[in-house]
Amino acid sequence: MTVREVAQFFIKEGSEEDFKQGWERGIVHILESEGVHRAELTQGVETPTWFVLLIEWESLDAHQKFRDSEKLGKWRGEITEYFAKPPHVEHVVQVATRTP
């Protein structure tokens, strides 16, 4: 079952561009992991220090394998210095979709 990781980041004011550059450097460590389908970073319009990372994983186990690997440390090493507070991470599955 495909699982979507939803990670919310609140970034120190003034470091938004540095965070995005760190994300670009670090995301390669996630994308080379087994079981990842795609990753998308979004930024708040009203609150530009708020970012949401969406990652589609083959399964929750695939994400856990990444978390247990050395790649997690490499990923975090590119972005952690910009955190205003620790990120909040949840996993969701799609239960419905509609289009006009």
C-alpha positions, 0 to 999 in steps of 0.5 A: 500500500502506498503511504504518503509521508507528510513532514511539516517544517518551520524554518528560521525567518530569513533562511527560507532560501538556504533551506530550499537549497539544502533540500535540493542537496539533501533530497538525493539521499531520499530519492536513491532509497528503495521504495520511494516514488516521488518527493515534493516540497511546498512552501506556505504563501501566507507563512513563508517559513512553513514548508510541507514535504510530501513523499510517496513511499511504497510502504511504511516499511520502505520509509522505516528502512530509509530512517534506519539507514545512513542516508537519513543522517546525510539528509538531515545534515543538509537541512537541520540547521534551518529548523526553528523547531523540530519537524512534525511527521505523519503518514497518510493513505489516500481514502478518497479523491474527486475532480470537477 
